[in-house]
Amino acid sequence: MPSYHPSNHISRVETTGDTLTGRAGLALFAQYLSNIDLYSLLEESFGHLRRSMKGLPIWNLFLQVVCWFVDGTSRHIAYFDRLKEDEGYAAGLENAPEDLASSHTIKRFFKSFTWLAGGVFRMVLNTLFVWRLRLEKPGVVETSIDTMVMDNDEAEKRHGVQPTYKKVKGFQPLQMIWRRKIGDAVFRGGKKHSNSGNTVINMIKRMVPLIRRACGETVLIVIRLDSGFFDEEILKVCTKLGVAVILSGKMQGTVRQYVGSALADHWSEFDNGHQVWHYLEFGWRCNNWKRHYRTFYTRPVYDDRQRLLEFARPDNVIITNLGVDLDVLKHCSAEERAHWLKPETIIASHHGRGADELPHRGLKDFGFEELPFKRFGANQALYYCMLIGFFLHETFKEDVLVNVVPATSYATTVRRTVIDLAAKIVRSGGQIILKVTQAVMNRLQFDKLWERCQRPPRIPVSN
């Protein structure tokens, strides 16, 4: 056979003294973190952990941990040792190679946190939440509170890893979700069920004043919960705070009895353009509750264009204080009040809980479920770093990557599109220059992304 010798045939491999990186997009993210003034917030909150000026600054350790999450190449702490040998990676983070943390440094860093540090991490997360609220100034803030199971079944024994309702051992933090972001969270052991103790009530009491401080006293706050939070005490607290609540109920015998006796003309129809529901509205209270609440019994008529038989319909019960507690809508205009009192609005908002589950999936795609440390405090600190990184990853998409990737994109898409880019880092004329190919410059308009990173909205250090 004739031999094949193309003109672009590679003859051998050699090393280069040039500074190269395969994660050029991390330079954008690092610039973004610096210019939103995140480091001031972190130093103010955790600066006391630095015992000696010989060690790395606290903000730099957080930067490297958050970028490790964004990179997503490895979930093992030992990966920091490999990164420390990469001069191009260090240059992309605007660090010298000797300033990159080793795996031992990262382990010591996380082991310095006790379980009490969770409160400080929550304040940082809440500050980020308030930052975005102040920027957007929404007239209505619809949030969901839910738990997220972190499967640690295959990990070695960990403090706080306990059986969960999903029949795996792990952690089960409680989280408040708003527009693909997690604005508050409580890290908990796996056996803590949805409404364990007073955690949910305390979270509501904590977050409602923060939301009103950011958006004004007239903002309408709507909290959505699933049936795991079926508790009149939550309804009472929301009523006292003037907050709307939309709660999934349970199929109590009295509910089934009333629905079974309802006449056909008592039912109404709700069509969202994709699916049709029949619903029945009535007033109801659980046996030991003190008062009645507005209740909707819903059942879908068809699914994927296939009509459902009666026995196959996934029926649902929705309970709300909208229309019962007048103070909830007292700051709304007549038009807004009429909108939120409509059954269709309440049912549609309840269905929005499905989309609120997506940040859990997005967080796990951004980070991981199995936590590496044996002590609860260290795992809690890593979990909150993952939450903070995920929050900033979402705002990075909104502030910098607009028109490049959809805001709903998962971290894997962002990595393949923006982060995993080859670049050369050179020094010229007293400047450090990041050079990408012309194809990348044209496709992503990389120069415009860089400009957006220089002038992002800054984080207010105090609430």
N, C-alpha and C positions, 0 to 999 in steps of 0.2 A: 504493500500500500504506500502511496506517496505520503511523505511527512507533511505536517501542517505547521507552518511557521508564520503566524500573523505578524504584522508590523508592530503591533502594540503588545507583543509577548513579553511577560515579566521574566527577566533572566535570573535575578537574585534578590535577596532581601538584605537591608542594612538598617542601622539605627540612624536617628536624626537628633541633632541638638536643639531643634526647634521646640518651642513650648506648644503642645497640641492638646486639645480637649475634645472629648466625644460628648460632652454635656454642655454645649454652649448656651442652651436655654436657661441653665441654672444661673448664669451671669445676669440674665434679665430678672429672675426671681430674687436674687440676692440684692440687686439694685433696688427693686421694688420694696423689699423689707426695710432697707436702709432709709429710703426716702419717705416712707409712711411714718417714720419715727417709732418703729416697734422697739428698737433697742433701748430707748429711754424708758419705755413702759416696763421692759423686762428687768433693767437695772434697778428701777425703783422698787420692783416687787421682790426680786431675788438677789440683789447685789450683796446682801449680807452673807450669802453663802460662800463668797470668795474670802478665804482665810489668809491668803498671801498674795502679794503683788507678783510673785513669780509665776503663778498659774495663769491660765487663759481667762480672759474676761467672761463673765456670765453670759453676756449677749452673744459672744462668739460661739460658746458651746451650744446655746439654743439655735443659732444660725446653722451650725453644722448638723444638728439633730433634725431640724425641720427640712433642710435640703436633702438629708438622707432619706426622709420620707418621700419627698417630691421625686427624687431620683428613682427610688423603687427597685433598684437592681437586686438588693438583698435585704432580708429582714433580720439578719444576724448581726449582733454587735461586733463580732470579729471582723466584719467588713470594713470597719473604720481603719484597721491596720493596712488594708489594701489601698484605701483612699489616701492614707498618709504618704504613700510612696508615689502618688500621682501628682506631679508638679502642675500639669495642666488643670486638674481638678481644683487644686489650691488657688491657682491664678483666677479661675472662673468665680471663685468665692471671695476674691480680693484678699487672699491670705498668702503668706509665705508657707512653704511646705512644712517648716518647723512649727508653725502655728496650728496645724491640723491636729485634732485630738486623736490619740490612740484608743483602742478598745478599752484599755485599762482606765484611761482618763474618763471615758464615757460611763463606765461601770461605777467608778467612784462618785461621779457627778450624780447619778440617779440614786445611788445608795445613801447619799447625804440627805435625801428627802424622807421625812416621816409622814405618817398618814395625816398629820395636822396640816401639811402643806396643801392639801386639797382645797382648803378655803381660799388660799392665795391664788391658786390656779384658776379657781372659779371667778375671782375678781378680774383677772386678766381676760378671761373669756367673755365675761359680762361687759368689759370695757370695749372689746372688739364689737360686740353686739350693739351696744349703744352708738358706737362710731358709725355703723352702717344705718341705723335707724335715723340718726341725725342727718345723714346725707340724703336719705330718700324721703323722710318726713311723710310716711304713709298716713292716710286718714283712718285706715283700718289695719290692724295688726292681727292676722290669723296665725296662731301657733298651734303646734301639737306637742303633747307630752307623751312619751312612750319609752319603753325599755328596749335595750338591744343586747341580745345574748352574744357573748364572745366565747367561742368554742375553744376551750383549752384541754379537751379530753385526752389528747395525745401527748400533752406536755408533762414534764415531771411535776411532782407535787408542788403546788403553789399555795401560799397563804391567801385564803379568800376564794380559791377555786372550789365550787360546790355544785351539787346537782341543780340543773335549771329545768324549767318547764318544757324545754325542747329535748329533754332526755340526754343531754350532754353535760359534762362538768365544765364550768367556766365562770366568768364574771357576768353580771347583769346590771350595767349602769343605767341610770334614769336620765333622759335627755329631753331638752326643749328644742323644738325645730321651728325654724322660720326661713322660708324661701331658700331651701337647699343648704341652710347653714344651721349649725348647732350652737345656740346662744348661751346655754347653761347645761350643766351635767353634774351628776353625783355618781362617783365611782363606787360600786357596791359588789358584794359577794354574790355568787350565783343563786343562792337560796332566797334572796330578797325578791319577793313577788312584786308585781306592778305597784300596788298601793301599800307597800310595807311601811308601817309606822306612820310618821307625819311628814315624810320626805316630800311627797307631792304637794301637800298644803303649804309647807315651808317654801318650796320652790315658787309656787304661785305668789305667796306673800312677798318673796324676794324680788321677783321679776316685774310684777305689775307696776310698782313705783318707778323702777328704772325705765320701763317703756314710756310711762307718762312723762317722766322728766325729759326724755329724749324727743318725744313727739307732741307733747302738750297734753293738758288735762282733758281735752275734748276727744282724744283718740278713742276709737272703739276697739276694744281688745276682745278677741274671740279665741277661746281655748278649746281644742278638740281632743277627746280622749276615747280610748276603746273600752270594751266591757271589763277589762282588768281593773279599771278605776271606778267601778260601779259603787259609789259611796255617797250618801247624802251629805256628809261633812264637806266634801269637795264642792258640791252644789251650794251649800250654805256659805262657804268662804268666798266663792265667786260672786254670789249675790251681795254679800257684805261689801266687797271691793268694787261693785258695779261692773263686773266683768261678765261677758256672755260666755256660756259654756254649752257645748254640743257633745253629748255623751252617748256612747253605745250602751244600750240597755241589755237586759237578759230576758230570756223567754220564760217569764214567770207564768204560773198557772192562771192568774187573774188576767194577764194580757191575752193569752190564748183563748180564754173563755170569752172575753169581750170581742176579740176579732172574729171568733167563730160564730158569734150571734149577730154580727153587723150585717145590715142589709146591703145588697149590691149597689144601690144608689148612694150609699155613704162613702164609697171609695172614689178617689180621684186619681188622675194620671199625671205623671211627670216624665217628660221626654227631654233628654239632654242632647239629642241629635244622633246618638249612637245606640242608645238603649232606652227602653221604656220601663218605668216602674209604676205599679199601682200602690197607692198609699192611703192609709186611714189615720185621721187625726183625732185625738181624744186626750182628756186629762187623766193622769194616772199617778199613783204613788205606790212604792213598795210597802209591804205589810207593816214594817216598823218605822216608816218615814212619817214626818210631821205634817207634810203638805203635798199637794198635787203639783205636777209639772206637765208642761206641754209635751205630748208624746206622739210619735209617728211610727206606724207599723208599715214597713215597705217590703215589697217583693217584686223582683224583676219579672217582666212578662216574657222576654226572650233574651237569648245569649248567643252572640255570633250568628244572628239572623235565624236561629232555631228556637221556635216556641218551646218554653219549658212546661212540663207537666206539673200539676199541683204538688206532687210529692218531691219533686226535684228542685223546687225553688228555694234559693238561699235567702230566707226571710231575715229581716233585721228590725231592731227596735232602736229608735233615736229619741233621746230625752234632752230637753233644753229649757233654759229659763227665759229665752227670748219670747216676749209676749206675756210673760208671767210677772217678771220683775221690771217695772217701768223705768227704774233708775239706770238700767243698762244702756238704754237708748236715749237718755235725756239730753245728751249733747248733739244728737244727730238732727239733721234737717228733716222736714216732713217727708221728703222724697226718700231719703236714706232710711228713715224709720219704716216706711211702707215696704221698702225693698227687703230689709232684714226680717220683717215679720212674715214675709211670704213663705209658705211651706216649701216651695221650690228652691228658694235661697238656702234654707236650712238643710235640706236634703243634699243639695249640691255641695255645700260646705262640708258636710259629713263625708261625702264621697271623696273629698279632697284629701282625706287621711291616707288614701292609697298612694298618692304622690308624695306624701310626707314620709313614707317608708323608704323612699329612694335614697335620702341622705345616709341611711344606715348602710345600704349597699355601696354607696359612693365612698363612705368612710373606710369600709373594709377593703375596697379596691385601692384607696389611697395608702392605707397602712396595712394592718394585719390583726388577727384575732388572738393568736397565741402570744402571750407576753413572756419575756425571757427571764425575769427575776423571780427569786423565791419569796422575797418579802413583799408585803402588800404595799408599803409606802413607795418602793421603787417602781413597781408596776403601775401604781396610781399616777406617779409623775410622768412615766412614759405615755400612758393613756392620754393625759391632759396635753402633753406635747403633741401627740397625734391629732387631738381635737383642734388645738391652736393652729397647727400646720394645715389641717384640712380647711379651717375657716379662712385662712389667708390664701390658700390655693383657690377657693371659690371667689374671693374678692379680686385676686390676681386675674382670673378669667374675665371678670366684669370690668376692671379698670384698665387692663393692658391688652388682653387677648381678644377684645371685642372685634367681631368681623373676621377673626382667624379661626377660632373654634367656638361652637355653640356653648352657651353658659351651662347647659345641662350635660356637657361631656364629662365622662369619667376620667379619673387621673391617668389611666392607661392611654387614652386617646391623646391627652395633653402631652404625655411623655413622648409618644411616637411622633407627634406633629411638631412640637416646639422645643422640648427639652433635649432629646437625643439628636443633637446637631454637631457635626464636626466643625472645628474652628481652629484658627491659629492665633496665638497671643504674642504680640511683638512689642518691643520698646522702641520708640522713635521720637526724637525731639522732646525728650523728657516726659513723654506720655506713654501709657499702656493702651494698646489698641487691640480690640477683638476683631479678627477678620474671618468672615464666612464666605462661602462661595456665592457667585452671582446668582445662581439658581435659587439658593435659600433667600438671598436678599430680595429677589423678585417675587418669589412665591409667598413669603410671609411679610414682606415689607419690613424687614428686620430693623431698619433704621428708625421707622415710625414706632415700632414696639419699644425700642430703646428710649426714644423721646418720651413716650408715655410713662416709662419707669422713672423718669427724672422729676415728674410733677404729679404724683398721685395725691389723692386726698389724705391728709395726715390724721393720725390717731390722736384724739384728745387724751392727755395723760390722766386727767382727773375727770370723773363723771359729773 
